[in-house]
Structure formats: structure tokens, C-alpha cells
């Protein structure tokens, strides 16, 4: 480990900064949805990339609720297919309307929430979720 008081620390820090920047773009460059690449598989792969830690957390929370509701009306197999196809349609729409690259599953998440609206309309849907898990120790009786 290099300490900050060593003479080679400045050189190491500069190279480490360049390495970190290159490393963070490896997956993005290979799998993001970019216009003009001619690689249709990117319509699926871009959905699994995110720009930070915040969006995946929020997306997983929405998916936890929305997918649970959709699964009660759909068979288990169509849900992942519908999710991926929805994301591909959202990505295709982005390609038509924009010239910039795209990462993230926001289109697929929005489509999953729309599936809930289509399946249930304006009916109330009871949702049970856990916020915290609470447990107390108990004595074992023999």
C-alpha cells in the first residue's frame, strides 16, 4: 500500500485516477444503447446498466411492488419476457427520438407500472410490504 507521504504517491494517484476512469467505462461502452452501432442485442443489455447506485435501489423497490402485483394476474413466465420487451421498445423509441446513448431500465420499469394499471384499472390493490424486520430473542423450553 502506498502512503500519502511517500515520494511516488503523486504519480500513483494520477495513474490510479486514469485507471478508475477507464474501468468505469468498460461496460458502458460495450453494452450501452447507442444509435448507429447496428447491434440489436444492446436493446436488452442497456437495461442492466445504471449511472449510479441511486437508480437501481429505486428501480428494485418499484419492481418489488409492481412485479408482485402483476404476477398475481399473469403466469410467471410472461412477466420477465414482458419486462425485457418493454425495455427494448423503450430503447427503440429512444433511438428514434434521440442521438445520445442510453443506460438504465427506466422504460421497462415504467412499462411494468403500466402493466399494473392495465391489469387492475382503478381497482384498489392490497399490497403488503416489510419496512423493517423485528425479532426478539426467546428462551428455548425443553
C-alpha positions in Angstrom: 0.0 0.0 0.0 1.3 3.4 -0.9 1.1 6.1 1.8 0.4 9.7 1.0 3.8 10.8 2.5 5.8 8.6 0.0 7.5 10.3 -2.9 5.8 8.2 -5.6 2.3 8.8 -4.2 1.5 11.7 -6.6 2.4 9.6 -9.6 0.5 6.6 -8.3 -2.6 8.7 -7.6 -2.6 10.2 -11.1 -2.3 6.7 -12.7 -5.0 5.3 -10.4 -7.4 8.1 -11.4 -6.9 7.3 -15.1 -7.4 3.6 -14.4 -10.6 4.2 -12.4 -12.0 6.4 -15.2 -11.2 3.7 -17.8 -12.5 0.9 -15.7 -15.9 2.6 -15.1 -16.4 2.9 -18.9 -15.6 -0.6 -19.9 -19.1 -2.0 -19.6 -20.8 1.2 -20.6 -19.0 1.4 -23.9 -19.7 -2.3 -24.7 -23.3 -2.6 -23.6 -25.0 0.9 -23.7 -27.6 1.6 -26.3 -26.0 3.8 -28.9 -27.5 4.9 -32.2 -25.8 3.6 -35.3 -24.0 0.6 -33.7 -26.0 -2.0 -35.6 -26.0 -4.2 -32.6 -29.7 -5.1 -31.7 -28.7 -7.1 -28.6 -27.9 -3.7 -26.9 -31.7 -3.2 -26.7 -31.5 -5.7 -23.9 -28.1 -5.1 -22.4 -28.6 -1.4 -21.7 -31.3 -2.2 -19.3 -28.8 -3.7 -16.9 -26.5 -0.7 -16.7 -27.0 2.3 -14.4 -25.3 5.6 -13.9 -25.0 5.3 -10.1 -26.3 3.5 -7.0 -29.5 5.5 -6.5 -31.5 4.4 -9.6 -31.1 0.7 -9.1 -32.3 0.9 -5.5 -35.4 2.9 -6.5 -36.0 0.6 -9.5 -35.8 -2.5 -7.4 -38.3 -1.1 -4.9 -40.8 -0.3 -7.7 -40.2 -3.7 -9.2 -40.7 -5.4 -5.9 -44.2 -3.9 -5.6 -45.2 -3.8 -9.3 -44.0 -7.3 -10.3 -45.6 -8.9 -7.3 -48.9 -7.4 -8.3 -48.5 -8.4 -11.9 -47.5 -11.9 -11.0 -50.8 -12.5 -9.3 -52.6 -12.0 -12.6 -50.0 -13.3 -15.1 -48.3 -16.6 -15.2 -44.7 -16.4 -14.0 -43.0 -16.8 -17.5 -44.6 -13.9 -19.3 -43.5 -11.3 -16.8 -39.8 -11.3 -17.4 -40.4 -11.5 -21.2 -42.8 -8.6 -21.0 -40.3 -6.6 -18.9 -37.5 -7.2 -21.4 -39.6 -6.5 -24.4 -41.0 -3.3 -22.8 -37.4 -2.2 -22.2 -36.5 -2.9 -25.8 -39.5 -0.9 -27.1 -38.5 2.0 -24.8 -34.9 1.8 -26.1 -36.1 1.6 -29.7 -38.2 4.7 -29.1 -35.2 6.5 -27.6 -33.2 5.6 -30.7 -35.8 7.1 -33.0 -36.1 10.3 -30.9 -32.5 10.9 -29.8 -28.9 10.7 -30.9 -27.4 10.2 -27.4 -26.6 6.9 -25.7 -28.8 5.3 -23.1 -28.3 3.2 -20.0 -30.9 2.1 -17.3 -34.1 0.3 -17.1 -36.5 3.3 -16.6 -38.5 2.4 -19.7 -39.0 -1.2 -18.6 -39.9 0.0 -15.0 -42.5 2.4 -16.4 -43.9 -0.4 -18.6 -44.2 -2.7 -15.5 -46.1 0.0 -13.6 -48.3 0.5 -16.7 -49.0 -3.3 -16.7 -50.4 -2.9 -13.2 -52.6 -0.1 -14.5 -53.8 -2.2 -17.4 -54.4 -5.3 -15.4 -56.2 -3.6 -12.5 -57.5 -0.3 -13.8 -58.9 1.8 -10.9 -59.5 -1.0 -8.5 -57.7 -1.0 -5.2 -54.8 -3.4 -4.9 -53.8 -4.5 -1.4 -50.1 -4.5 -1.1 -48.1 -6.0 1.9 -44.5 -5.0 2.3 -41.9 -5.1 5.1 -40.1 -2.0 6.1 -38.2 -3.4 9.0 -37.7 -6.9 10.3 -38.0 -7.0 14.1 -37.2 -10.0 16.2 -36.7 -10.7 19.9 -34.7 -13.5 21.4 -36.8 -16.2 23.1 -35.8 -18.8 25.6 -36.0 -22.4 24.4 -38.1 -24.7 26.6 -37.0 -28.3 26.9 
